[in-house]
Amino acid sequence: MLFRIDPQSSLSLSDQVAASVRRALADGSAAPGERLPAARDLARSLDINLHTVLRGYQKLRDEGLLELRRGRGAVISDRADPGRGRLVQRVHDLAAEARAIGLSDDELLTLIRTTLNPGTTS
């Protein structure tokens, strides 16, 4: 799996670590059950802080894409598949676009709820 980091990007380094895994899931180059590099090794190879990698891994865990197992490290979740990886990445892109045009989190959530439940009002 290829991890790409751009120090000039407006995206945080931990978000870039997480995005690399999402991309790999989406394009099929990573699969459920696959182990990710140890956080310490990845941090060293990318020349970034260990805690930055851990934050990226924790984001993926919170999204249901990664399991952090004591003694086994980071493993792509059995629930992770290309479709879920693409969807999670699109949600991140949507949130970034909403912020860029000045939409608040509440406004975005209302828009999503309205889209999911067209016959109701919030």
Accessible surface in RSA format (square Angstrom, percent):
REM  Atomic radii and reference values for relative SASA: ProtOr
REM  Chains: A
REM  Algorithm: Lee & Richards
REM  Probe-radius: 1.40
REM  Slices: 20
REM RES _ NUM      All-atoms   Total-Side   Main-Chain    Non-polar    All polar
REM                ABS   REL    ABS   REL    ABS   REL    ABS   REL    ABS   REL
RES MET A   1    77.54  40.2   4.98   3.3  72.56 172.8  12.65  10.8  64.89  86.0
RES LEU A   2   125.10  69.7 110.50  79.1  14.59  36.7 112.74  79.2  12.36  33.3
RES PHE A   3    19.09   9.5   6.34   3.9  12.75  33.2   6.34   3.8  12.75  36.5
RES ARG A   4   137.18  57.6 130.32  66.4   6.85  16.3  57.48  78.6  79.70  48.3
RES ILE A   5    38.92  22.1   9.88   7.4  29.05  70.0  11.10   8.0  27.82  75.5
RES ASP A   6    71.38  50.0  69.15  68.8   2.23   5.3  28.30  66.6  43.08  43.0
RES PRO A   7   107.81  78.6  80.13  73.0  27.68 100.6  82.06  67.8  25.75 160.0
RES GLN A   8   160.06  89.5 128.78  94.1  31.28  74.5  54.58 116.2 105.48  80.0
RES SER A   9    44.34  37.5  21.26  28.4  23.08  53.2  16.32  34.7  28.02  39.3
RES SER A  10   127.10 107.4  81.73 109.1  45.37 104.5  58.23 124.0  68.86  96.5
RES LEU A  11    81.07  45.2  75.25  53.8   5.82  14.6  77.73  54.6   3.35   9.0
RES SER A  12    55.07  46.5  40.41  53.9  14.66  33.8  51.35 109.3   3.72   5.2
RES LEU A  13    59.78  33.3  56.07  40.1   3.70   9.3  56.07  39.4   3.70  10.0
RES SER A  14     5.73   4.8   4.99   6.7   0.74   1.7   0.44   0.9   5.29   7.4
RES ASP A  15    34.29  24.0  34.01  33.9   0.28   0.7   6.30  14.8  27.99  27.9
RES GLN A  16    12.65   7.1  12.16   8.9   0.50   1.2   7.50  16.0   5.15   3.9
RES VAL A  17     0.00   0.0   0.00   0.0   0.00   0.0   0.00   0.0   0.00   0.0
RES ALA A  18     0.00   0.0   0.00   0.0   0.00   0.0   0.00   0.0   0.00   0.0
RES ALA A  19     5.65   5.2   5.65   8.7   0.00   0.0   5.65   8.0   0.00   0.0
RES SER A  20     1.43   1.2   0.00   0.0   1.43   3.3   0.06   0.1   1.37   1.9
RES VAL A  21     0.10   0.1   0.10   0.1   0.00   0.0   0.10   0.1   0.00   0.0
RES ARG A  22     4.60   1.9   4.44   2.3   0.15   0.4   0.08   0.1   4.52   2.7
RES ARG A  23    90.60  38.0  88.53  45.1   2.08   4.9  53.57  73.2  37.03  22.4
RES ALA A  24     5.95   5.5   4.00   6.2   1.95   4.4   5.61   7.9   0.33   0.9
RES LEU A  25     0.29   0.2   0.29   0.2   0.00   0.0   0.29   0.2   0.00   0.0
RES ALA A  26    25.05  23.0  15.40  23.8   9.64  21.9  15.55  21.9   9.49  25.1
RES ASP A  27   106.44  74.6  68.36  68.0  38.08  90.0  46.21 108.8  60.23  60.1
RES GLY A  28    49.23  60.7   0.00   N/A  49.23  60.7  21.39  58.7  27.84  62.3
RES SER A  29    71.47  60.4  42.24  56.4  29.23  67.3  47.27 100.7  24.20  33.9
RES ALA A  30     4.42   4.1   0.00   0.0   4.42  10.1   1.08   1.5   3.34   8.8
RES ALA A  31    49.91  45.9  49.32  76.1   0.60   1.4  49.91  70.3   0.00   0.0
RES PRO A  32    61.34  44.7  39.92  36.4  21.43  77.9  40.14  33.1  21.20 131.8
RES GLY A  33    39.98  49.3   0.00   N/A  39.98  49.3  23.98  65.8  16.00  35.8
RES GLU A  34    61.12  35.1  51.65  39.1   9.47  22.5  33.50  64.8  27.62  22.6
RES ARG A  35   136.50  57.3 118.14  60.2  18.36  43.7  49.69  67.9  86.81  52.6
RES LEU A  36    11.29   6.3   0.41   0.3  10.88  27.4   1.05   0.7  10.24  27.5
RES PRO A  37    53.78  39.2  40.21  36.7  13.57  49.3  52.91  43.7   0.87   5.4
RES ALA A  38    57.51  52.9  42.34  65.3  15.17  34.5  51.38  72.4   6.13  16.2
RES ALA A  39    14.77  13.6   8.79  13.6   5.97  13.6   8.79  12.4   5.97  15.8
RES ARG A  40   145.48  61.1 142.81  72.8   2.67   6.3  44.87  61.3 100.60  61.0
RES ASP A  41    75.31  52.8  71.00  70.7   4.31  10.2  21.45  50.5  53.86  53.7
RES LEU A  42     7.84   4.4   6.50   4.6   1.34   3.4   7.84   5.5   0.00   0.0
RES ALA A  43     5.34   4.9   5.06   7.8   0.28   0.6   5.08   7.2   0.26   0.7
RES ARG A  44   162.33  68.2 139.08  70.9  23.26  55.4  79.32 108.4  83.01  50.3
RES SER A  45    89.50  75.6  48.97  65.4  40.53  93.4  52.18 111.1  37.33  52.3
RES LEU A  46    38.69  21.5  21.00  15.0  17.70  44.5  25.10  17.6  13.59  36.6
RES ASP A  47   132.06  92.5 110.12 109.6  21.94  51.9  30.41  71.6 101.65 101.4
RES ILE A  48    27.96  15.9   7.97   5.9  19.99  48.2  17.85  12.9  10.11  27.4
RES ASN A  49    89.70  61.9  75.72  73.2  13.98  33.7  28.98  69.7  60.72  58.7
RES LEU A  50    45.00  25.1  40.73  29.1   4.26  10.7  40.73  28.6   4.26  11.5
RES HIS A  51   109.77  60.0 109.46  76.1   0.31   0.8  69.83  72.0  39.94  46.5
RES THR A  52    12.60   9.0  12.60  12.8   0.00   0.0   2.55   3.4  10.05  15.2
RES VAL A  53     0.00   0.0   0.00   0.0   0.00   0.0   0.00   0.0   0.00   0.0
RES LEU A  54    58.65  32.7  58.65  42.0   0.00   0.0  58.65  41.2   0.00   0.0
RES ARG A  55   119.69  50.3 118.49  60.4   1.20   2.8  51.05  69.8  68.63  41.6
RES GLY A  56     0.00   0.0   0.00   N/A   0.00   0.0   0.00   0.0   0.00   0.0
RES TYR A  57     4.15   1.9   4.15   2.4   0.00   0.0   4.15   3.1   0.00   0.0
RES GLN A  58    74.32  41.6  74.32  54.3   0.00   0.0   8.88  18.9  65.44  49.6
RES LYS A  59    62.29  30.4  60.15  36.9   2.14   5.1  46.37  41.7  15.92  17.0
RES LEU A  60     0.00   0.0   0.00   0.0   0.00   0.0   0.00   0.0   0.00   0.0
RES ARG A  61   109.04  45.8  99.40  50.7   9.63  22.9  35.00  47.8  74.03  44.9
RES ASP A  62   109.61  76.8  70.48  70.2  39.12  92.5  33.27  78.3  76.34  76.1
RES GLU A  63    33.76  19.4  21.47  16.2  12.29  29.3  28.74  55.6   5.02   4.1
RES GLY A  64     8.87  10.9   0.00   N/A   8.87  10.9   8.64  23.7   0.23   0.5
RES LEU A  65     0.07   0.0   0.04   0.0   0.03   0.1   0.04   0.0   0.03   0.1
RES LEU A  66     3.88   2.2   0.00   0.0   3.88   9.7   0.00   0.0   3.88  10.4
RES GLU A  67    54.64  31.4  52.14  39.4   2.49   5.9  27.99  54.1  26.65  21.8
RES LEU A  68    65.50  36.5  35.63  25.5  29.88  75.1  36.19  25.4  29.31  78.9
RES ARG A  69    77.02  32.3  67.92  34.6   9.10  21.7  35.36  48.3  41.67  25.3
RES ARG A  70   241.11 101.2 201.22 102.6  39.90  95.0  88.62 121.1 152.49  92.4
RES GLY A  71    81.04  99.9   0.00   N/A  81.04  99.9  42.91 117.8  38.14  85.4
RES ARG A  72   110.62  46.4 105.46  53.8   5.16  12.3  50.44  68.9  60.18  36.5
RES GLY A  73    38.29  47.2   0.00   N/A  38.29  47.2  35.71  98.0   2.58   5.8
RES ALA A  74     5.82   5.4   1.50   2.3   4.32   9.8   1.50   2.1   4.32  11.4
RES VAL A  75     1.40   0.9   1.40   1.3   0.00   0.0   1.40   1.2   0.00   0.0
RES ILE A  76     0.67   0.4   0.00   0.0   0.67   1.6   0.00   0.0   0.67   1.8
RES SER A  77     5.90   5.0   5.78   7.7   0.12   0.3   1.62   3.4   4.28   6.0
RES ASP A  78   111.14  77.9  89.10  88.7  22.04  52.1  32.07  75.5  79.07  78.9
RES ARG A  79   148.66  62.4 131.35  67.0  17.31  41.2  73.10  99.9  75.56  45.8
RES ALA A  80     0.84   0.8   0.00   0.0   0.84   1.9   0.00   0.0   0.84   2.2
RES ASP A  81    66.38  46.5  66.35  66.0   0.02   0.1  24.38  57.4  42.00  41.9
RES PRO A  82    56.32  41.0  56.32  51.3   0.00   0.0  56.32  46.5   0.00   0.0
RES GLY A  83    33.87  41.8   0.00   N/A  33.87  41.8  25.67  70.4   8.20  18.4
RES ARG A  84    85.82  36.0  79.66  40.6   6.16  14.7  19.06  26.0  66.76  40.5
RES GLY A  85     0.00   0.0   0.00   N/A   0.00   0.0   0.00   0.0   0.00   0.0
RES ARG A  86   116.17  48.8 114.20  58.2   1.97   4.7  48.56  66.4  67.61  41.0
RES LEU A  87   107.32  59.8 105.90  75.8   1.42   3.6 107.06  75.2   0.26   0.7
RES VAL A  88    20.18  13.3  19.47  17.6   0.71   1.7  20.18  17.5   0.00   0.0
RES GLN A  89    41.61  23.3  41.61  30.4   0.00   0.0  25.21  53.7  16.40  12.4
RES ARG A  90   165.62  69.5 161.29  82.2   4.33  10.3  43.71  59.7 121.91  73.9
RES VAL A  91    81.84  53.9  80.77  73.1   1.06   2.6  81.41  70.7   0.43   1.2
RES HIS A  92    68.20  37.3  60.89  42.3   7.32  18.7  37.25  38.4  30.96  36.0
RES ASP A  93    77.29  54.1  71.83  71.5   5.46  12.9  29.53  69.5  47.75  47.6
RES LEU A  94    75.82  42.2  72.78  52.1   3.04   7.6  75.37  52.9   0.45   1.2
RES ALA A  95    23.57  21.7  23.01  35.5   0.56   1.3  23.22  32.7   0.35   0.9
RES ALA A  96    57.44  52.8  47.80  73.8   9.64  21.9  52.57  74.0   4.86  12.9
RES GLU A  97   113.28  65.0 107.49  81.3   5.80  13.8  32.71  63.3  80.58  65.8
RES ALA A  98     4.40   4.0   1.77   2.7   2.64   6.0   4.10   5.8   0.30   0.8
RES ARG A  99   146.85  61.7 128.54  65.5  18.31  43.6  58.97  80.6  87.88  53.3
RES ALA A 100    87.91  80.8  44.38  68.5  43.54  99.0  56.96  80.2  30.95  82.0
RES ILE A 101   126.44  72.0  90.73  67.6  35.71  86.1  99.49  71.6  26.95  73.1
RES GLY A 102    63.63  78.5   0.00   N/A  63.63  78.5  35.54  97.5  28.09  62.9
RES LEU A 103    52.83  29.4  46.26  33.1   6.57  16.5  46.43  32.6   6.40  17.2
RES SER A 104    54.50  46.1  43.88  58.6  10.63  24.5  50.25 107.0   4.25   6.0
RES ASP A 105    79.74  55.9  73.79  73.4   5.95  14.1  28.75  67.7  50.99  50.9
RES ASP A 106   107.63  75.4 104.88 104.4   2.76   6.5  30.74  72.3  76.90  76.7
RES GLU A 107    92.09  52.9  84.14  63.7   7.95  18.9  36.17  70.0  55.93  45.7
RES LEU A 108    18.53  10.3  18.53  13.3   0.00   0.0  18.53  13.0   0.00   0.0
RES LEU A 109    80.36  44.8  80.23  57.4   0.13   0.3  80.23  56.3   0.13   0.4
RES THR A 110    58.33  41.5  58.33  59.1   0.00   0.0  39.19  52.6  19.14  28.9
RES LEU A 111    99.55  55.4  96.09  68.7   3.45   8.7  99.26  69.7   0.29   0.8
RES ILE A 112    57.27  32.6  55.31  41.2   1.96   4.7  57.27  41.2   0.00   0.0
RES ARG A 113   120.91  50.8 120.19  61.3   0.72   1.7  40.15  54.9  80.75  48.9
RES THR A 114    60.07  42.7  57.03  57.8   3.04   7.2  50.33  67.6   9.74  14.7
RES THR A 115    98.69  70.2  78.16  79.2  20.52  48.9  69.29  93.1  29.40  44.4
RES LEU A 116   129.73  72.2 104.98  75.1  24.75  62.2 107.72  75.7  22.01  59.2
RES ASN A 117    76.35  52.7  72.20  69.8   4.16  10.0  10.69  25.7  65.66  63.5
RES PRO A 118   111.72  81.4  86.24  78.6  25.48  92.6  87.54  72.3  24.18 150.3
RES GLY A 119    80.06  98.7   0.00   N/A  80.06  98.7  42.03 115.3  38.04  85.2
RES THR A 120    82.00  58.3  73.65  74.7   8.35  19.9  69.68  93.6  12.32  18.6
RES THR A 121   135.57  96.4 105.79 107.3  29.78  71.0  77.05 103.5  58.52  88.5
RES SER A 122   110.65  93.5  31.94  42.6  78.71 181.3  54.89 116.9  55.76  78.1
END  Absolute sums over single chains surface
CHAIN  1 A     7803.6       6201.8       1601.8       4328.8       3474.9
END  Absolute sums over all chains
TOTAL          7803.6       6201.8       1601.8       4328.8       3474.9
